[in-house]
Amino acid sequence: MNFTKLESVGNDFILVEASGQQRDWPQIARAICHRHLGVGGDGLLLLLPSSAADFGMRLLNSDGSEAEACGNGLRCLVKYAIDKGLADARAKEITVETLAGIRKAKLIKEAGKVTKIQVAMGQPEFGAKSIPVAIEPGKGDLVDITLIADYPVTVDGKELRLSFVSMGNPHAIYFWGRPLSDFPLSRLGPAVEQHKLFPNRVNFEVAHVISRKEIGVRVWERGVGETLGCGSGACAVAVCAQLLGYADSRVDIKLPGGILEVEWDRVGEVLLSGPAETVFSGEWPDRGFY
């Protein structure tokens, strides 16, 4: 099975052209994403045909679970399609069908060459049922267009005041007033992800507001663990920060692996821009369990 490894701000994926292939993809994801016994990656990207868009995309996390949305994976998939000649580099826009809906990728060019890919990540959702989050009745679930913010959640004896948003997948954000390196993410991350409040588990972001144009973020990604970057998480943080009055409509999200740019006008879709790079290609051997 041929594959290509790509990454965006350290968020790395193994991409496979999966059209016509019938395999145990969750099992393959667990094996191929293993950091020591496999290729190593945060997730397995499947490039598929689509009758509704230019391409289809599935993303399986390193634990074999499937994610609804992934901004970094989406940009990596579009880069791969352009580099391999599967998509017309002269086009201004490419569409990709995901579990969270059809996403549009805008190709930003200089001297005729694609230098940046900006993806529309959909409109954020704030309703408890949409995220989903099982909050207590009457504590923020009455109006679906209002951000549920500063909601107290206790994990491992520590109370966190969280904000909730869906970017096609669930996010819980904690704004931390101290250096991000001081936050015990490896200890509290799994507890938040699997808290009973989140029936589908949750992606957990810890954010430190540097200025109205810059926010530092660490991410505990559902089904993966701590990652160097997360596109949907960057969007979730930017949306919450703007609604809470911490940030402007355009903000740089500083992740351990690099910087992602997020824009939102409070009306339309959230726009995500950032790098996407090919690391290497190879061949994964059949091992008798597919």
FENURGI-V832088 format. One record per residue. RES is the residue in one small letter. SS is DSSP state (a for helix, b for strand, c for the rest). Layout:
res=RES ss=SS
res=RES ss=SS
This chain:
res=m ss=c
res=n ss=b
res=f ss=b
res=t ss=b
res=k ss=b
res=l ss=b
res=e ss=b
res=s ss=b
res=v ss=c
res=g ss=c
res=n ss=b
res=d ss=b
res=f ss=b
res=i ss=b
res=l ss=b
res=v ss=b
res=e ss=b
res=a ss=c
res=s ss=c
res=g ss=c
res=q ss=c
res=q ss=c
res=r ss=c
res=d ss=c
res=w ss=a
res=p ss=a
res=q ss=a
res=i ss=a
res=a ss=a
res=r ss=a
res=a ss=a
res=i ss=a
res=c ss=c
res=h ss=c
res=r ss=c
res=h ss=c
res=l ss=c
res=g ss=c
res=v ss=c
res=g ss=c
res=g ss=c
res=d ss=c
res=g ss=b
res=l ss=b
res=l ss=b
res=l ss=b
res=l ss=b
res=l ss=b
res=p ss=c
res=s ss=c
res=s ss=c
res=a ss=c
res=a ss=c
res=d ss=c
res=f ss=b
res=g ss=b
res=m ss=b
res=r ss=b
res=l ss=b
res=l ss=b
res=n ss=b
res=s ss=c
res=d ss=c
res=g ss=c
res=s ss=c
res=e ss=b
res=a ss=b
res=e ss=c
res=a ss=c
res=c ss=c
res=g ss=a
res=n ss=a
res=g ss=a
res=l ss=a
res=r ss=a
res=c ss=a
res=l ss=a
res=v ss=a
res=k ss=a
res=y ss=a
res=a ss=a
res=i ss=a
res=d ss=a
res=k ss=c
res=g ss=c
res=l ss=c
res=a ss=c
res=d ss=c
res=a ss=c
res=r ss=c
res=a ss=c
res=k ss=c
res=e ss=b
res=i ss=b
res=t ss=b
res=v ss=b
res=e ss=b
res=t ss=b
res=l ss=c
res=a ss=c
res=g ss=b
res=i ss=b
res=r ss=b
res=k ss=b
res=a ss=b
res=k ss=b
res=l ss=b
res=i ss=b
res=k ss=b
res=e ss=b
res=a ss=c
res=g ss=c
res=k ss=b
res=v ss=b
res=t ss=b
res=k ss=b
res=i ss=b
res=q ss=b
res=v ss=b
res=a ss=b
res=m ss=c
res=g ss=c
res=q ss=c
res=p ss=c
res=e ss=b
res=f ss=c
res=g ss=c
res=a ss=a
res=k ss=a
res=s ss=a
res=i ss=a
res=p ss=c
res=v ss=c
res=a ss=c
res=i ss=c
res=e ss=c
res=p ss=c
res=g ss=c
res=k ss=c
res=g ss=c
res=d ss=c
res=l ss=c
res=v ss=c
res=d ss=c
res=i ss=c
res=t ss=c
res=l ss=c
res=i ss=b
res=a ss=b
res=d ss=b
res=y ss=b
res=p ss=b
res=v ss=b
res=t ss=b
res=v ss=b
res=d ss=c
res=g ss=c
res=k ss=b
res=e ss=b
res=l ss=b
res=r ss=b
res=l ss=b
res=s ss=b
res=f ss=b
res=v ss=b
res=s ss=b
res=m ss=c
res=g ss=c
res=n ss=c
res=p ss=b
res=h ss=b
res=a ss=b
res=i ss=b
res=y ss=b
res=f ss=b
res=w ss=c
res=g ss=c
res=r ss=c
res=p ss=c
res=l ss=a
res=s ss=a
res=d ss=a
res=f ss=c
res=p ss=c
res=l ss=a
res=s ss=a
res=r ss=a
res=l ss=a
res=g ss=a
res=p ss=a
res=a ss=a
res=v ss=a
res=e ss=a
res=q ss=c
res=h ss=c
res=k ss=c
res=l ss=c
res=f ss=c
res=p ss=c
res=n ss=c
res=r ss=c
res=v ss=c
res=n ss=b
res=f ss=b
res=e ss=b
res=v ss=b
res=a ss=b
res=h ss=b
res=v ss=b
res=i ss=b
res=s ss=b
res=r ss=c
res=k ss=c
res=e ss=b
res=i ss=b
res=g ss=b
res=v ss=b
res=r ss=b
res=v ss=b
res=w ss=b
res=e ss=b
res=r ss=c
res=g ss=c
res=v ss=c
res=g ss=b
res=e ss=b
res=t ss=b
res=l ss=c
res=g ss=c
res=c ss=c
res=g ss=a
res=s ss=a
res=g ss=a
res=a ss=a
res=c ss=a
res=a ss=a
res=v ss=a
res=a ss=a
res=v ss=a
res=c ss=a
res=a ss=a
res=q ss=a
res=l ss=a
res=l ss=c
res=g ss=c
res=y ss=c
res=a ss=c
res=d ss=c
res=s ss=c
res=r ss=b
res=v ss=b
res=d ss=b
res=i ss=b
res=k ss=b
res=l ss=b
res=p ss=c
res=g ss=c
res=g ss=b
res=i ss=b
res=l ss=b
res=e ss=b
res=v ss=b
res=e ss=b
res=w ss=c
res=d ss=c
res=r ss=c
res=v ss=c
res=g ss=c
res=e ss=c
res=v ss=c
res=l ss=b
res=l ss=b
res=s ss=b
res=g ss=b
res=p ss=c
res=a ss=c
res=e ss=b
res=t ss=b
res=v ss=b
res=f ss=b
res=s ss=b
res=g ss=b
res=e ss=b
res=w ss=c
res=p ss=c
res=d ss=c
res=r ss=c
res=g ss=c
res=f ss=c
res=y ss=c
